[in-house]
Amino acid sequence: MVVSQVPVDTVIFAVPEQQAIQGSIIKGVSFRCLSDTWCSDHTKMPIIAKGKALSFLQPIAEKRDFSRRGADRRVIDREDLQLNLDP
């Protein structure tokens, strides 16, 4: 993963979140940083939990599914984004 290769001070995590506002569910994102970095020391940005950070850094365990269509289709399901290792 690319994130594993970059300097620790340069990583900001975008964490999906939901909030209930006036009876409606609003989907959004919050930005979080790793502890003991310039961002955590000099800003008021929340720190990401280590378990959550690890989930961002772990390879995807699910297999691609080319039958997924529309809103169910994920990046991993796109045929044109698969790494071709054939010579």
C-alpha positions, -999 to +999 in steps of 0.1 A: +000+000+000+012+035-008+001+049+025+026+025+042+054+041+022+049+078+029+063+098+058+041+096+089+037+133+092+020+135+058-009+111+064-044+124+070-072+099+072-107+106+059-130+086+080-166+080+068-192+090+095-230+094+098-249+119+120-286+122+128-297+158+122-333+166+127-344+130+121-323+126+089-292+105+085-264+127+070-233+109+056-201+128+058-164+125+066-141+135+094-104+140+090-081+125+116-043+122+120-019+098+137-007+106+172+027+121+179+029+140+145+030+177+137-008+176+130-017+161+164+008+184+182+000+217+165-037+215+153-069+205+169-075+176+145-087+145+162-064+115+164-074+083+147-076+051+168-048+027+160-072-001+152-090+022+127-057+033+112-046-004+108-079-011+089-069+015+064-035+000+060-045-036+057-049-052+022-085-058+012-095-094+021-126-094-001-124-107-036-135-086-066-169-093-079-174-083-116-212-089-113-217-059-090-233-030-109-244+005-102-241+018-066-230-017-054-198-016-076-166-009-057-132+002-070-119-033-066-147-046-088-136-026-118-119-048-144-099-019-158-083-013-124-070-048-118-033-055-118-025-077-148+005-100-139+003-120-172+034-116-194 
